Amino acid sequence: MQDYNYLLKFPFSNKAKEYLSNKRIDLLSVEPALLEKVKKFLLEEINQEYKIQEKYWFNISRIDDEIIASSYVKIYPLSKIILSIIDNTPLLQSFANYYQKRFLYFSKKETNPEIINDLATDICPNIQFDSKKEQYYIALIDLLTLDLGEDYKLQYTNLKEGNIFFINKEQLLEFLAVVLKKRILRTTEVNKKELPKVYLEISEDIKKKFQSTQKEREDFDYRFSGKLSNNDFPPCFDKLYNDLLSGKKLSHIGNYHLAVFLAGVGYSYEDIINIYKHAPNFDERIAGYQIKKILEKKYSIANCETLKSNDLCVFDCKVKHPLQLLKRKNLTEKT
């Protein structure tokens, strides 16, 4: 019996490619309804700043019905075709980030060593397994040819006889996730003349809508002169901030959005970590790591629609983005 769960979790795998090949599925002659799913996926799902992963991913990864499963498995290769037509770097980057995070989420939960081995050899054929040490490794020269750059810093402490060893499962999976992302970013060119008209039309529609979304986000890109006073926080973030200071336990998603907001309005690492010390479940090591990541990645402050969908909106401010309230008070400068 076909393991559809594996195909859904890892649609970039050789098994997924073999499934499509064995079923003789022609990706250039799929039903329009499926292309609409691809469109929704590229415009909505991969661009979400944050979602609870259990709800976000598991709802399409426990399917036993072949017809439904087949539809979802096609989304990955169809998306790659569409992205090749569009040739939009930010959208492709979001797509690659999505599958990198998705891979890490599912692979870290995987306990079957055979599946881990399949994934390792799928993603990086040059990787090898030392049965005596029970560790995966890759020759340094092979790793350098992957050209992973700053996304993967060499662990020279694990260098032995010209090989880089991965001392545990987490280290291996983090490496594979970077290789996967790089592989996804290297899209193949498509001959537009050979594509059905509907592919070109839906690609153009996606491109226009994505660019419109990007412009809308840029409209909320402001520079703050110094650190924003907490007295000027929008109502949603003011509530999160004061709840935290009073010792209330915020939801994981509330913690995330508040930290992103604080980082975005001029708060330093020390400022933010001191605020989070009021949390009843405060762990400096975990909180410190997450805050540093948020500051490093410079995540965008969520818009009102996202905050509402996560039950964080507390007042109808009649705006689309919390930063519009700050603009009204002349607290920001346009970048």
C-alpha positions as semicolon CSV with decimal commas, in nm:
position;residue;x (nm);y (nm);z (nm)
1;M;0,000;0,000;0,000
2;Q;0,131;0,347;-0,092
3;D;0,244;0,558;0,205
4;Y;0,067;0,882;0,118
5;N;0,172;1,047;0,443
6;Y;0,537;1,022;0,341
7;L;0,464;1,171;-0,001
8;L;0,271;1,459;0,153
9;K;0,537;1,539;0,410
10;F;0,825;1,514;0,161
11;P;0,690;1,593;-0,189
12;F;1,041;1,674;-0,312
13;S;1,160;1,318;-0,242
14;N;1,247;1,052;-0,498
15;K;0,948;0,848;-0,381
16;A;0,717;1,137;-0,471
17;K;0,877;1,165;-0,815
18;E;0,844;0,789;-0,865
19;Y;0,478;0,804;-0,762
20;L;0,402;1,069;-1,024
21;S;0,600;0,879;-1,284
22;N;0,437;0,542;-1,210
23;K;0,092;0,701;-1,229
24;R;0,195;0,859;-1,560
25;I;0,079;1,196;-1,438
26;D;0,132;1,474;-1,691
27;L;0,189;1,792;-1,494
28;L;0,113;2,005;-1,798
29;S;-0,239;1,875;-1,837
30;V;-0,392;1,898;-1,490
31;E;-0,741;2,021;-1,417
32;P;-0,791;2,400;-1,372
33;A;-0,920;2,345;-1,017
34;L;-0,581;2,212;-0,913
35;L;-0,404;2,513;-1,062
36;E;-0,632;2,730;-0,851
37;K;-0,512;2,537;-0,545
38;V;-0,153;2,608;-0,649
39;K;-0,240;2,975;-0,686
40;K;-0,391;2,988;-0,338
41;F;-0,093;2,801;-0,196
42;L;0,161;3,045;-0,346
43;L;-0,033;3,359;-0,255
44;E;-0,154;3,263;0,091
45;E;0,010;2,967;0,262
46;I;0,379;3,020;0,191
47;N;0,359;3,390;0,276
48;Q;0,214;3,349;0,623
49;E;0,453;3,503;0,874
50;Y;0,358;3,246;1,135
51;K;0,104;2,975;1,198
52;I;0,064;2,703;1,455
53;Q;0,237;2,422;1,272
54;E;0,020;2,138;1,401
55;K;-0,286;2,309;1,253
56;Y;-0,102;2,444;0,951
57;W;0,066;2,130;0,824
58;F;-0,090;1,822;0,976
59;N;-0,430;1,892;0,828
60;I;-0,292;1,786;0,486
61;S;-0,049;1,520;0,604
62;R;-0,274;1,245;0,734
63;I;-0,456;1,154;0,417
64;D;-0,526;0,794;0,311
65;D;-0,746;0,869;0,011
66;E;-0,540;0,840;-0,307
67;I;-0,735;1,098;-0,507
68;I;-0,695;1,366;-0,240
69;A;-0,333;1,268;-0,170
70;S;-0,246;1,274;-0,540
71;S;-0,382;1,627;-0,566
72;Y;-0,161;1,753;-0,284
73;V;0,151;1,571;-0,406
74;K;0,122;1,755;-0,739
75;I;0,125;2,097;-0,572
76;Y;0,502;2,097;-0,516
77;P;0,614;2,027;-0,877
78;L;0,334;2,243;-1,020
79;S;0,444;2,529;-0,797
80;K;0,798;2,495;-0,927
81;I;0,672;2,520;-1,285
82;I;0,467;2,830;-1,203
83;L;0,758;2,989;-1,015
84;S;0,987;2,929;-1,312
85;I;0,740;3,116;-1,533
86;I;0,697;3,404;-1,288
87;D;1,070;3,441;-1,214
88;N;1,011;3,638;-0,894
89;T;1,294;3,603;-0,641
90;P;1,102;3,702;-0,322
91;L;0,821;3,459;-0,403
92;L;1,069;3,179;-0,478
93;Q;1,251;3,258;-0,154
94;S;0,925;3,227;0,041
95;F;0,856;2,895;-0,131
96;A;1,202;2,761;-0,042
97;N;1,174;2,883;0,318
98;Y;0,836;2,714;0,350
99;Y;0,964;2,373;0,244
100;Q;1,281;2,409;0,449
101;K;1,076;2,467;0,766
102;R;0,827;2,198;0,671
103;F;1,107;1,947;0,617
104;L;1,259;2,024;0,957
105;Y;0,923;1,997;1,128
106;F;0,842;1,651;0,997
107;S;1,193;1,505;0,985
108;K;1,264;1,595;1,349
109;K;0,952;1,400;1,448
110;E;1,060;1,099;1,242
111;T;1,188;0,801;1,442
112;N;1,239;0,550;1,160
113;P;1,614;0,544;1,071
114;E;1,537;0,408;0,724
115;I;1,327;0,713;0,641
116;I;1,601;0,944;0,769
117;N;1,847;0,760;0,548
118;D;1,616;0,789;0,246
119;L;1,581;1,162;0,303
120;A;1,954;1,210;0,350
121;T;2,045;1,033;0,025
122;D;1,757;1,201;-0,162
123;I;1,858;1,551;-0,065
124;C;2,234;1,505;-0,066
125;P;2,353;1,198;-0,266
126;N;2,715;1,256;-0,153
127;I;2,632;1,199;0,211
128;Q;2,753;0,871;0,363
129;F;2,701;0,668;0,678
130;D;2,980;0,533;0,900
131;S;2,836;0,214;1,050
132;K;3,113;0,188;1,312
133;K;3,062;0,539;1,446
134;E;2,692;0,534;1,359
135;Q;2,726;0,883;1,216
136;Y;2,655;1,044;0,882
137;Y;2,934;1,237;0,715
138;I;3,026;1,416;0,396
139;A;3,366;1,473;0,240
140;L;3,477;1,832;0,292
141;I;3,545;1,873;-0,079
142;D;3,190;1,754;-0,159
143;L;3,043;1,993;0,094
144;L;3,233;2,288;-0,053
145;T;3,097;2,214;-0,401
146;L;2,743;2,259;-0,265
147;D;2,817;2,631;-0,228
148;L;2,596;2,675;0,080
149;G;2,759;3,006;0,176
150;E;2,645;3,179;0,493
151;D;2,341;2,953;0,526
152;Y;2,563;2,676;0,657
153;K;2,878;2,744;0,856
154;L;3,133;2,464;0,846
155;Q;3,172;2,270;1,168
156;Y;3,548;2,223;1,159
157;T;3,539;2,077;1,509
158;N;3,380;1,771;1,346
159;L;3,639;1,749;1,069
160;K;3,827;1,418;1,063
161;E;4,042;1,289;0,779
162;G;3,885;1,523;0,529
163;N;3,526;1,445;0,630
164;I;3,267;1,649;0,815
165;F;3,076;1,431;1,064
166;F;2,725;1,505;1,191
167;I;2,736;1,405;1,554
168;N;2,359;1,380;1,603
169;K;2,030;1,370;1,416
170;E;1,954;1,739;1,468
171;Q;2,287;1,845;1,316
172;L;2,227;1,622;1,015
173;L;1,875;1,751;0,956
174;E;1,977;2,117;0,987
175;F;2,239;2,053;0,719
176;L;1,994;1,871;0,491
177;A;1,741;2,153;0,531
178;V;1,993;2,406;0,400
179;V;2,086;2,181;0,106
180;L;1,716;2,134;0,027
181;K;1,652;2,508;0,032
182;K;1,944;2,572;-0,204
183;R;1,820;2,300;-0,436
184;I;1,472;2,450;-0,449
185;L;1,613;2,795;-0,524
186;R;1,790;2,656;-0,830
187;T;1,482;2,642;-1,049
188;T;1,492;2,497;-1,397
189;E;1,404;2,712;-1,694
190;V;1,082;2,635;-1,880
191;N;0,996;2,697;-2,241
192;K;0,689;2,918;-2,222
193;K;0,601;2,840;-2,583
194;E;0,544;2,475;-2,493
195;L;0,320;2,551;-2,195
196;P;-0,061;2,553;-2,209
197;K;-0,210;2,903;-2,211
198;V;-0,378;2,851;-1,873
199;Y;-0,036;2,815;-1,704
200;L;0,079;3,148;-1,841
201;E;-0,246;3,318;-1,743
202;I;-0,245;3,190;-1,386
203;S;0,126;3,274;-1,351
204;E;0,061;3,632;-1,458
205;D;-0,228;3,659;-1,214
206;I;-0,014;3,529;-0,927
207;K;0,268;3,768;-1,018
208;K;0,040;4,073;-1,021
209;K;-0,128;3,985;-0,691
210;F;0,202;3,905;-0,521
211;Q;0,354;4,235;-0,635
212;S;0,047;4,416;-0,506
213;T;0,091;4,245;-0,168
214;Q;0,460;4,338;-0,162
215;K;0,377;4,702;-0,232
216;E;0,123;4,697;0,049
217;R;0,389;4,563;0,284
218;E;0,635;4,829;0,172
219;D;0,374;5,093;0,259
220;F;0,411;4,980;0,620
221;D;0,792;4,992;0,622
222;Y;0,876;5,275;0,856
223;R;1,186;5,396;1,036
224;F;1,169;5,489;1,401
225;S;1,379;5,767;1,546
226;G;1,489;5,598;1,864
227;K;1,272;5,359;2,062
228;L;0,893;5,386;2,050
229;S;0,739;5,468;2,387
230;N;0,515;5,193;2,524
231;N;0,250;5,464;2,572
232;D;0,218;5,478;2,193
233;F;0,177;5,104;2,131
234;P;-0,124;5,002;1,916
235;P;-0,401;4,844;2,132
236;C;-0,320;4,483;2,033
237;F;0,047;4,508;2,126
238;D;-0,027;4,728;2,427
239;K;-0,241;4,447;2,572
240;L;0,025;4,182;2,504
241;Y;0,291;4,407;2,655
242;N;0,095;4,485;2,972
243;D;-0,022;4,125;3,013
244;L;0,340;4,015;3,002
245;L;0,454;4,281;3,251
246;S;0,177;4,175;3,491
247;G;0,307;3,818;3,488
248;K;0,047;3,661;3,263
249;K;0,151;3,372;3,041
250;L;0,115;3,463;2,674
251;S;0,043;3,208;2,404
252;H;0,340;3,102;2,192
253;I;0,203;3,299;1,900
254;G;0,144;3,603;2,123
255;N;0,504;3,590;2,243
256;Y;0,626;3,573;1,885
257;H;0,423;3,868;1,755
258;L;0,506;4,088;2,053
259;A;0,880;4,020;2,017
260;V;0,864;4,095;1,643
261;F;0,680;4,421;1,718
262;L;0,928;4,529;1,985
263;A;1,221;4,455;1,756
264;G;1,051;4,647;1,477
265;V;0,994;4,964;1,681
266;G;1,350;5,008;1,803
267;Y;1,387;4,783;2,106
268;S;1,728;4,622;2,155
269;Y;1,803;4,266;2,261
270;E;1,856;4,379;2,621
271;D;1,528;4,574;2,618
272;I;1,328;4,278;2,491
273;I;1,488;4,012;2,712
274;N;1,424;4,228;3,020
275;I;1,057;4,259;2,925
276;Y;1,025;3,882;2,882
277;K;1,178;3,820;3,224
278;H;0,832;3,900;3,360
279;A;0,688;3,587;3,193
280;P;0,599;3,312;3,443
281;N;0,758;3,049;3,217
282;F;1,068;3,256;3,132
283;D;1,373;3,057;3,020
284;E;1,661;3,291;2,935
285;R;1,837;3,041;2,708
286;I;1,528;2,973;2,495
287;A;1,398;3,330;2,499
288;G;1,742;3,471;2,423
289;Y;1,787;3,243;2,124
290;Q;1,447;3,330;1,979
291;I;1,488;3,704;2,031
292;K;1,828;3,702;1,861
293;K;1,677;3,517;1,564
294;I;1,394;3,771;1,537
295;L;1,639;4,063;1,547
296;E;1,867;3,893;1,296
297;K;1,591;3,801;1,048
298;K;1,412;4,139;1,080
299;Y;1,066;3,986;1,051
300;S;0,785;4,216;0,943
301;I;0,530;4,327;1,201
302;A;0,204;4,142;1,135
303;N;-0,086;4,316;0,965
304;C;-0,432;4,338;1,120
305;E;-0,569;4,045;0,923
306;T;-0,297;3,816;1,060
307;L;-0,347;3,943;1,415
308;K;-0,723;3,889;1,389
309;S;-0,676;3,534;1,259
310;N;-0,461;3,462;1,565
311;D;-0,712;3,617;1,808
312;L;-0,475;3,898;1,903
313;C;-0,688;4,191;1,783
314;V;-0,859;4,370;2,074
315;F;-1,011;4,677;1,908
316;D;-1,141;4,772;1,565
317;C;-0,896;5,052;1,479
318;K;-1,027;5,087;1,121
319;V;-0,680;5,026;0,976
320;K;-0,515;4,743;0,784
321;H;-0,188;4,752;0,976
322;P;-0,104;4,858;1,336
323;L;0,175;5,085;1,211
324;Q;-0,083;5,302;1,038
325;L;-0,187;5,418;1,385
326;L;0,170;5,531;1,451
327;K;0,184;5,711;1,119
328;R;-0,127;5,905;1,216
329;K;0,056;6,026;1,527
330;N;0,361;6,122;1,318
331;L;0,576;5,882;1,518
332;T;0,743;5,733;1,213
333;E;0,944;5,836;0,911
334;K;0,900;5,665;0,575
335;T;1,210;5,471;0,470
